Amino acid sequence: MYLIVIAWTYVTLMMAVAEATSPQGSVLGAIITFALYGLLPMSILVYILGTPSRKRAIKAREAAEQAAYDAEQAAVREVKEAETAHEPGAVSIAPDAGGKAPAAAEGDAVAPVRKEG
């Protein structure tokens, strides 16, 4: 892929030099030639050809995150098992593990809204 990019960049650079040094050409024309014939198509090509490597990098990052999460969950399970093995009535590490409401319901802190007649 990089060989194609280097070769096409060289070709368009030579086109731009020929445009700039031509008696009918100009430096602005050379810049436009290099940008539109060289940089724009090569940026599109590099983006399209780089898609598989970007996908591989994303999958590798996700796999690493999943492995870290799995290791963390295994460590939590080991701690829970160690606590319950030594103390039969041990409390779980996770908050609200009992499934019950954390506190009593609050009173009427906000006055009801009434319709204006």
DARACOR-V271516 format. One record per residue. N is the residue number from 1. PHI is phi in radians with two decimals (none if undefined). Layout:
BEGIN
n = [N,N]
phi = [PHI,PHI]
END
This chain:
BEGIN
n = [1,2,3,4,5,6,7,8,9,10,11,12,13,14,15,16,17,18,19,20,21,22,23,24,25,26,27,28,29,30,31,32,33,34,35,36,37,38,39,40,41,42,43,44,45,46,47,48,49,50,51,52,53,54,55,56,57,58,59,60,61,62,63,64,65,66,67,68,69,70,71,72,73,74,75,76,77,78,79,80,81,82,83,84,85,86,87,88,89,90,91,92,93,94,95,96,97,98,99,100,101,102,103,104,105,106,107,108,109,110,111,112,113,114,115,116,117]
phi = [none,-1.16,-1.11,-1.12,-1.11,-1.11,-1.14,-1.19,-1.11,-1.10,-1.07,-1.23,-1.14,-1.16,-1.10,-1.18,-1.11,-1.11,-1.14,-1.24,-1.59,-1.25,-1.10,-1.61,-1.55,-2.53,-1.20,-1.08,-1.09,-1.17,-1.12,-1.13,-1.04,-1.14,-1.23,-1.41,-1.65,-1.95,-1.20,-1.11,-1.13,-1.23,-1.16,-1.14,-1.11,-1.12,-1.11,-1.17,-1.30,-1.54,-1.05,-1.06,-1.22,-1.14,-1.11,-1.09,-1.14,-1.14,-1.12,-1.15,-1.12,-1.13,-1.13,-1.15,-1.13,-1.16,-1.13,-1.14,-1.14,-1.09,-1.13,-1.14,-1.15,-1.13,-1.14,-1.13,-1.08,-1.10,-1.14,-1.08,-1.13,-1.16,-1.18,-1.28,-1.27,-1.48,-2.25,-1.07,-1.75,-1.19,-1.52,-1.20,-1.27,-1.22,-1.24,0.98,-1.27,-1.30,1.42,-1.71,-1.10,-1.21,-2.76,-1.25,-1.18,-1.35,-1.32,-1.34,-1.47,-1.99,-1.21,-1.17,-1.57,-2.00,-1.34,-1.56,-1.62]
END
